Amino acid sequence: MIRPAPSTRDTERSQALVRLVLSSIATLYVMLLYLTGYLVEAQLRSILIYNAAFLVASFALIAWIVRKPGVKPVRRLLAMVHDYAAITFAMIIGGEAMLPVYGALLWVTVGNGMRYGTRYLTLATGLALLSIGVMALLSPYLWQNPFVPLTLLVTTFMVPAYAHVLLTRTRQASEQAQTASLAKSRLLAQASHDLRQPIHSISLFTACLRDARLGDEERRMVDNIDRSLLSVEQLFRSILDVYTLDNGQVVPSAEVLAMDEVLAGLVRQNTEAARWAGVTIKVRPSRCHVRCDPALLGTLLQNVLSNALKYAPGKALLIGCRRRDGGLAIEIHDRGPGIDAQDLPHLFDEFYRVRRSRDHDVEGVGLGLSIVKRIADMLGLGVRIRSRPGHGTSVAIEGLPLSRADQYRPAQNEGSNRRLLTGLRVLLIEDDRDVLLATATLLQKWGCEVHSATSALDTTADFDLVITDFDLGRSMSGADCIDYLNRLHGRRVPAIVITGHDVRKAQQALNDTQVPVLAKPVRPAELRSMLLALKLDLQAQSA
């Protein structure tokens, strides 16, 4: 993971603060020389007077940096001249006893190069060589010992030259790493979009089949499709979760959640997976409410539960909550084979999997708990795993902040959602024929009147709201379609945007926080809830 580089303001400020620290150390050194008889009073007085002026100028530089941060070449040049002048003056006045101050000269030279780049390193080296030349001309000690300034000159040239080579190689390696990272990002972005489309359409088609009247054999076939799709979707989501979390594309948005509903939804989502694994999930009821991001918490718990279902098939599984240290902990206990002590420290490592002789058919690539750790860190939660070989494993998500029950706003149930969507006129804009057909079919099963189009320019139908894909080819984007429809109808059109690329990119293009953006593959329940919310808003406006 490439961390962002520190800001210019922090770099210059840290340079200025280190200058003050070195100045203080140099002052103590001068006092020590005076007390031990290596400097006379006249030398001490001259150095201390110059040092006082040096400190005043140094504080002025810090104030300048704080008030006007950014890249200021003139300020950097003045700071270097300021440093070299002080070092030159001290070494000329102090003579032999002040030779150790040459270390500060090297620090200034190499430090400027390391902080600001090779151009500043070259400039600093030139000023350093000029400084030593002035010392050689004006210092009696250096006149009497010509090999000393020669040594200083050679060192002042060789050390920055080597630093220049290192900086150049480091910059080249960094550029290659950034190029590779950008290429990887583009590949993942394109692969993400191309993979989301079929998964999205299959999910919608399967939801349509579930609403149809099927026989037992047909329902078993739909179950098998669901099971295969779930495996693909979980792997796909794991890879994308790692990518989006590592690139800072996720911003938590907390709301009050009822733990009973969170756990019930988790069990509902995994009913089929638990049946396939032969696992009975038991839930201890909880009346607690917490404040957390529902999507991130759901992803975290889903990954923990998926692990338990994979590695403890045919066993009972218990989910419950416990108050601990002023917060709430969610615990998932299984009765699987357990984990050996030597494996526990590595469970959060990417691609690490605990392998046993009969685990060859366990699906996954070892990203689940890595994602759990990333999300927990983002939410400020702790993850604790305890296990006893032969007895099972317990995973506790700790530190969920408790909230009051009166701050909770329950969602509508699914059956109510379906009835309330009857008669809703939807303009569906999608350039992928499979996704268009799947989405239109599902909306019609919910009772919506659907008008389909591949572009906003292709329809004149009346509608209540718009569902549009963001990525509609080169001619128009979803944001362009919404803008066109707003201008055409002379009002703000209610809309939902669905994208297979970066959600933030779509949000920035829309520049409208009231337009929800959903990431593919969209879960049917998520789309249905969003449609219901928009229809209720429309009814409230017309009332």
GUMI-426338 format. One record per residue (C-alpha): residue in one letter; x, y, z; chain. Coordinates in pm, whole numbers. Layout:
BEGIN
A_X_Y_Z_A
...
REM end
This chain:
BEGIN
M_0_0_0_A
I_144_341_-99_A
R_103_597_173_A
P_45_960_80_A
A_353_1177_91_A
P_371_1435_369_A
S_258_1783_279_A
T_503_2056_179_A
R_399_2258_481_A
D_492_1977_720_A
T_824_1917_540_A
E_937_2278_566_A
R_805_2313_918_A
S_991_2004_1035_A
Q_1309_2139_872_A
A_1262_2468_1059_A
L_1200_2293_1391_A
V_1510_2074_1353_A
R_1705_2397_1285_A
L_1602_2526_1628_A
V_1699_2198_1796_A
L_2046_2197_1635_A
S_2092_2563_1725_A
S_2018_2485_2089_A
I_2262_2192_2086_A
A_2528_2415_1927_A
T_2472_2681_2195_A
L_2525_2425_2472_A
Y_2839_2304_2297_A
V_2976_2662_2279_A
M_2908_2712_2650_A
L_3089_2387_2727_A
L_3390_2500_2521_A
Y_3401_2829_2708_A
L_3378_2658_3050_A
T_3660_2417_2959_A
G_3883_2697_2830_A
Y_3873_2620_2456_A
L_3700_2953_2381_A
V_3780_3295_2521_A
E_3516_3546_2631_A
A_3540_3753_2312_A
Q_3473_3445_2098_A
L_3183_3342_2322_A
R_3028_3689_2305_A
S_3049_3707_1926_A
I_2898_3362_1878_A
L_2614_3421_2127_A
I_2523_3759_1970_A
Y_2509_3601_1624_A
N_2314_3305_1767_A
A_2050_3541_1912_A
A_2004_3700_1569_A
F_1997_3351_1414_A
L_1713_3244_1647_A
V_1509_3557_1568_A
A_1543_3492_1195_A
S_1459_3121_1248_A
F_1135_3203_1430_A
A_1049_3448_1153_A
L_1092_3165_900_A
I_859_2941_1101_A
A_595_3218_1113_A
W_628_3261_736_A
I_581_2887_680_A
V_273_2876_905_A
R_109_3180_748_A
K_192_3096_386_A
P_249_2723_342_A
G_342_2575_8_A
V_641_2555_-221_A
K_835_2883_-196_A
P_1176_2849_-371_A
V_1288_3193_-251_A
R_1210_3100_110_A
R_1400_2774_81_A
L_1701_2953_-67_A
L_1697_3214_212_A
A_1676_2936_472_A
M_1983_2762_324_A
V_2183_3087_311_A
H_2072_3153_670_A
D_2204_2812_783_A
Y_2533_2822_593_A
A_2608_3177_708_A
A_2565_3076_1074_A
I_2783_2767_1037_A
T_3052_2960_848_A
F_3060_3240_1109_A
A_3081_2994_1401_A
M_3364_2790_1245_A
I_3566_3104_1154_A
I_3530_3262_1501_A
G_3570_2938_1699_A
G_3858_2792_1502_A
E_3971_2437_1575_A
A_3724_2391_1861_A
M_3426_2450_1632_A
L_3519_2186_1373_A
P_3243_1949_1499_A
V_2989_2207_1375_A
Y_3080_2080_1027_A
G_2835_1798_1100_A
A_2555_2057_1092_A
L_2680_2171_749_A
L_2647_1816_615_A
W_2301_1787_771_A
V_2186_2108_602_A
T_2323_1990_267_A
V_2189_1635_267_A
G_1873_1731_457_A
N_1765_1982_193_A
G_1821_1724_-78_A
M_1628_1452_103_A
R_1336_1681_179_A
Y_1309_1883_-141_A
G_1476_1677_-416_A
T_1793_1658_-623_A
R_1777_2016_-754_A
Y_1790_2152_-403_A
L_2064_1903_-316_A
T_2277_2042_-600_A
L_2209_2399_-488_A
A_2286_2315_-125_A
T_2610_2142_-224_A
G_2722_2452_-415_A
L_2648_2676_-115_A
A_2828_2433_117_A
L_3143_2434_-101_A
L_3128_2815_-113_A
S_3096_2820_266_A
I_3408_2604_310_A
G_3596_2826_63_A
V_3511_3133_274_A
M_3624_2950_588_A
A_3953_2851_424_A
L_4019_3217_336_A
L_3920_3376_669_A
S_4005_3113_934_A
P_4367_3128_1061_A
Y_4346_2766_1176_A
L_4249_2643_829_A
W_4527_2855_673_A
Q_4778_2681_898_A
N_4632_2334_828_A
P_4553_2323_453_A
F_4466_1952_454_A
V_4173_2017_689_A
P_3978_2238_441_A
L_4077_1997_164_A
T_3924_1710_363_A
L_3612_1919_425_A
L_3583_2001_55_A
V_3617_1636_-52_A
T_3366_1521_210_A
T_3122_1797_123_A
F_3132_1688_-240_A
M_3136_1309_-195_A
V_2857_1270_62_A
P_2595_1476_-129_A
A_2707_1309_-456_A
Y_2632_968_-308_A
A_2303_1102_-166_A
H_2221_1228_-517_A
V_2269_878_-659_A
L_2047_730_-388_A
L_1778_994_-440_A
T_1779_936_-815_A
R_1743_561_-776_A
T_1474_606_-513_A
R_1281_845_-737_A
Q_1305_604_-1030_A
A_1187_315_-814_A
S_903_528_-680_A
E_797_631_-1031_A
Q_801_269_-1145_A
A_595_168_-840_A
Q_345_448_-905_A
T_320_351_-1273_A
A_259_-12_-1174_A
S_5_98_-913_A
L_-182_313_-1167_A
A_-180_26_-1416_A
K_-314_-207_-1148_A
S_-581_45_-1053_A
R_-692_82_-1416_A
L_-697_-296_-1459_A
L_-896_-347_-1140_A
A_-1135_-67_-1230_A
Q_-1203_-216_-1575_A
A_-1217_-574_-1448_A
S_-1443_-456_-1167_A
H_-1687_-304_-1416_A
D_-1676_-600_-1655_A
L_-1729_-853_-1376_A
R_-1997_-657_-1196_A
Q_-2223_-649_-1504_A
P_-2288_-1025_-1539_A
I_-2301_-1079_-1162_A
H_-2547_-792_-1134_A
S_-2772_-924_-1410_A
I_-2760_-1287_-1284_A
S_-2856_-1167_-936_A
L_-3155_-979_-1074_A
F_-3266_-1270_-1294_A
T_-3243_-1506_-996_A
A_-3453_-1268_-787_A
C_-3713_-1275_-1068_A
L_-3715_-1655_-1067_A
R_-3765_-1667_-692_A
D_-4078_-1456_-728_A
A_-4217_-1696_-991_A
R_-4423_-2007_-925_A
L_-4168_-2287_-934_A
G_-4187_-2657_-873_A
D_-3957_-2836_-630_A
E_-3708_-2934_-900_A
E_-3695_-2585_-1045_A
R_-3653_-2431_-699_A
R_-3360_-2663_-631_A
M_-3202_-2546_-956_A
V_-3248_-2183_-850_A
D_-3091_-2274_-516_A
N_-2789_-2417_-696_A
I_-2758_-2103_-907_A
D_-2783_-1893_-591_A
R_-2519_-2103_-422_A
S_-2273_-2072_-710_A
L_-2344_-1703_-750_A
L_-2293_-1648_-377_A
S_-1946_-1803_-394_A
V_-1847_-1588_-693_A
E_-1996_-1276_-538_A
Q_-1822_-1329_-204_A
L_-1484_-1376_-371_A
F_-1544_-1079_-598_A
R_-1657_-857_-312_A
S_-1357_-963_-101_A
I_-1112_-854_-371_A
L_-1296_-526_-428_A
D_-1330_-464_-53_A
V_-953_-492_-10_A
Y_-896_-261_-307_A
T_-1145_6_-197_A
L_-1042_-4_171_A
D_-671_26_88_A
N_-734_318_-147_A
G_-934_519_103_A
Q_-1254_502_-102_A
V_-1472_415_198_A
V_-1599_681_440_A
P_-1801_545_738_A
S_-2147_693_788_A
A_-2288_605_1129_A
E_-2653_562_1214_A
V_-2847_403_1498_A
L_-2900_28_1450_A
A_-3116_-220_1640_A
M_-2899_-522_1712_A
D_-3194_-761_1693_A
E_-3257_-650_1335_A
V_-2887_-651_1242_A
L_-2845_-1009_1360_A
A_-3178_-1121_1212_A
G_-3078_-975_876_A
L_-2739_-1148_898_A
V_-2907_-1483_962_A
R_-3161_-1425_682_A
Q_-2883_-1344_439_A
N_-2703_-1668_528_A
T_-3001_-1903_560_A
E_-2925_-2088_237_A
A_-2549_-2096_300_A
A_-2612_-2238_649_A
R_-2848_-2503_507_A
W_-2588_-2604_248_A
A_-2325_-2629_523_A
G_-2556_-2822_757_A
V_-2520_-2553_1025_A
T_-2791_-2447_1269_A
I_-2754_-2078_1355_A
K_-2883_-1978_1698_A
V_-2920_-1612_1793_A
R_-2953_-1476_2145_A
P_-3192_-1179_2130_A
S_-3061_-835_2222_A
R_-3254_-515_2286_A
C_-2942_-299_2252_A
H_-2898_-24_1996_A
V_-2562_89_1863_A
R_-2430_369_1642_A
C_-2231_237_1347_A
D_-2208_227_968_A
P_-2463_-44_870_A
A_-2294_-144_543_A
L_-1944_-175_692_A
L_-2071_-356_1001_A
G_-2270_-592_779_A
T_-1964_-667_564_A
L_-1753_-727_876_A
L_-2004_-967_1033_A
Q_-2067_-1140_699_A
N_-1698_-1222_663_A
V_-1677_-1360_1016_A
L_-1991_-1571_971_A
S_-1879_-1697_628_A
N_-1557_-1823_785_A
A_-1750_-2007_1055_A
L_-1978_-2170_797_A
K_-1682_-2279_583_A
Y_-1461_-2418_858_A
A_-1724_-2559_1095_A
P_-1978_-2737_869_A
G_-2239_-2960_1028_A
K_-2203_-2790_1369_A
A_-2424_-2553_1565_A
L_-2329_-2186_1566_A
L_-2423_-1921_1824_A
I_-2443_-1542_1771_A
G_-2502_-1304_2059_A
C_-2420_-966_2212_A
R_-2254_-879_2540_A
R_-2206_-544_2715_A
R_-1837_-487_2778_A
D_-1634_-182_2890_A
G_-1916_63_2828_A
G_-1982_-64_2475_A
L_-2128_-368_2303_A
A_-1949_-676_2174_A
I_-2093_-906_1905_A
E_-1971_-1263_1947_A
I_-1989_-1554_1704_A
H_-1912_-1898_1850_A
D_-1870_-2213_1643_A
R_-1796_-2574_1735_A
G_-1555_-2645_1457_A
P_-1211_-2807_1481_A
G_-1058_-2495_1630_A
I_-731_-2319_1545_A
D_-384_-2404_1673_A
A_-205_-2142_1881_A
Q_71_-2093_1622_A
D_-188_-1996_1357_A
L_-373_-1733_1564_A
P_-122_-1444_1514_A
H_-143_-1485_1134_A
L_-521_-1499_1089_A
F_-548_-1134_980_A
D_-272_-1168_719_A
E_-380_-1153_355_A
F_-417_-1493_183_A
Y_-334_-1681_506_A
R_-544_-1992_547_A
V_-542_-2257_817_A
R_-506_-2584_627_A
R_-588_-2934_739_A
S_-593_-3262_554_A
R_-964_-3241_471_A
D_-980_-2870_390_A
H_-898_-2903_20_A
D_-1257_-2832_-78_A
V_-1298_-2519_137_A
E_-1360_-2220_-90_A
G_-1193_-1880_-58_A
V_-849_-1724_-83_A
G_-788_-1610_273_A
L_-904_-1247_253_A
G_-1205_-1258_488_A
L_-1037_-1185_821_A
S_-799_-940_655_A
I_-1106_-740_549_A
V_-1252_-778_899_A
K_-939_-621_1050_A
R_-936_-335_800_A
I_-1303_-249_861_A
A_-1268_-283_1239_A
D_-974_-41_1236_A
M_-1174_202_1022_A
L_-1469_188_1265_A
G_-1250_202_1575_A
L_-1352_-148_1684_A
G_-1150_-434_1825_A
V_-1143_-794_1702_A
R_-1061_-1072_1947_A
I_-1029_-1440_1847_A
R_-1013_-1726_2094_A
S_-990_-2089_1991_A
R_-932_-2431_2139_A
P_-839_-2714_1903_A
G_-1116_-2969_1903_A
H_-1365_-2739_2079_A
G_-1432_-2446_1845_A
T_-1357_-2080_1783_A
S_-1503_-1755_1916_A
V_-1474_-1420_1738_A
A_-1573_-1103_1925_A
I_-1624_-762_1761_A
E_-1576_-522_2051_A
G_-1624_-152_2116_A
L_-1955_-79_1939_A
P_-2086_247_2091_A
L_-2428_206_2255_A
S_-2715_438_2161_A
R_-3065_516_2283_A
A_-3358_321_2142_A
D_-3562_637_2074_A
Q_-3303_746_1812_A
Y_-3368_437_1598_A
R_-3579_468_1282_A
P_-3697_122_1164_A
A_-3718_42_793_A
Q_-4030_-85_615_A
N_-4067_-462_580_A
E_-4022_-632_243_A
G_-4386_-723_193_A
S_-4494_-365_253_A
N_-4226_-249_8_A
R_-4367_-464_-271_A
R_-4722_-339_-224_A
L_-4618_25_-207_A
L_-4425_7_-535_A
T_-4734_-84_-739_A
G_-4802_175_-1009_A
L_-4467_354_-978_A
R_-4360_474_-1324_A
V_-3988_414_-1375_A
L_-3768_527_-1662_A
L_-3486_272_-1682_A
I_-3173_377_-1876_A
E_-2911_105_-1931_A
D_-2685_28_-2229_A
D_-2621_-338_-2136_A
R_-2909_-542_-2282_A
D_-2886_-825_-2023_A
V_-2885_-585_-1729_A
L_-3166_-383_-1888_A
L_-3384_-693_-1930_A
A_-3310_-828_-1582_A
T_-3376_-496_-1408_A
A_-3694_-426_-1606_A
T_-3830_-774_-1534_A
L_-3764_-740_-1161_A
L_-3922_-391_-1144_A
Q_-4231_-519_-1322_A
K_-4263_-805_-1074_A
W_-4264_-543_-796_A
G_-4557_-371_-969_A
C_-4369_-86_-1137_A
E_-4454_46_-1484_A
V_-4119_36_-1665_A
H_-4012_238_-1970_A
S_-3672_114_-2094_A
A_-3415_311_-2294_A
T_-3045_304_-2369_A
S_-3018_684_-2350_A
A_-3219_977_-2217_A
L_-3255_1094_-2576_A
D_-3438_774_-2676_A
T_-3761_826_-2481_A
T_-4040_1077_-2432_A
A_-4238_864_-2184_A
D_-4388_1008_-1866_A
F_-4229_879_-1549_A
D_-4212_933_-1174_A
L_-3842_862_-1131_A
V_-3531_752_-1320_A
I_-3297_458_-1268_A
T_-2987_503_-1482_A
D_-2653_333_-1519_A
F_-2367_582_-1478_A
D_-2149_421_-1743_A
L_-2347_456_-2065_A
G_-2066_460_-2319_A
R_-1892_761_-2467_A
S_-2190_975_-2567_A
M_-2359_1038_-2231_A
S_-2308_941_-1870_A
G_-2580_886_-1611_A
A_-2507_1235_-1476_A
D_-2557_1379_-1826_A
C_-2889_1195_-1859_A
I_-3019_1331_-1529_A
D_-2907_1684_-1617_A
Y_-3076_1656_-1959_A
L_-3402_1530_-1806_A
N_-3399_1805_-1541_A
R_-3368_2069_-1813_A
L_-3624_1897_-2037_A
H_-3891_1880_-1765_A
G_-3801_2206_-1593_A
R_-3774_2041_-1253_A
R_-3547_1823_-1045_A
V_-3619_1463_-1150_A
P_-3599_1197_-873_A
A_-3326_953_-973_A
I_-3113_655_-871_A
V_-2772_601_-1029_A
I_-2613_256_-1052_A
T_-2244_222_-1135_A
G_-1991_-53_-1189_A
H_-1700_187_-1132_A
D_-1594_413_-846_A
V_-1897_540_-650_A
R_-1715_861_-556_A
K_-1650_940_-923_A
A_-2023_916_-994_A
Q_-2109_1127_-689_A
Q_-1864_1398_-795_A
A_-2003_1401_-1150_A
L_-2359_1429_-1022_A
N_-2274_1703_-771_A
D_-2607_1633_-600_A
T_-2611_1463_-261_A
Q_-2984_1387_-298_A
V_-2923_1144_-585_A
P_-2833_803_-437_A
V_-2555_605_-606_A
L_-2558_223_-578_A
A_-2260_2_-663_A
K_-2301_-309_-876_A
P_-2385_-583_-806_A
V_-2688_-424_-642_A
R_-2885_-644_-404_A
P_-3255_-646_-499_A
A_-3361_-558_-143_A
E_-3133_-253_-150_A
L_-3283_-129_-478_A
R_-3637_-194_-357_A
S_-3581_3_-35_A
M_-3437_295_-229_A
L_-3736_298_-466_A
L_-3975_295_-173_A
A_-3800_589_-8_A
L_-3819_793_-328_A
K_-4186_708_-383_A
L_-4271_812_-26_A
D_-4092_1144_-91_A
L_-4297_1194_-408_A
Q_-4621_1123_-221_A
A_-4525_1367_53_A
Q_-4450_1641_-203_A
S_-4781_1594_-383_A
A_-4987_1582_-62_A
REM end
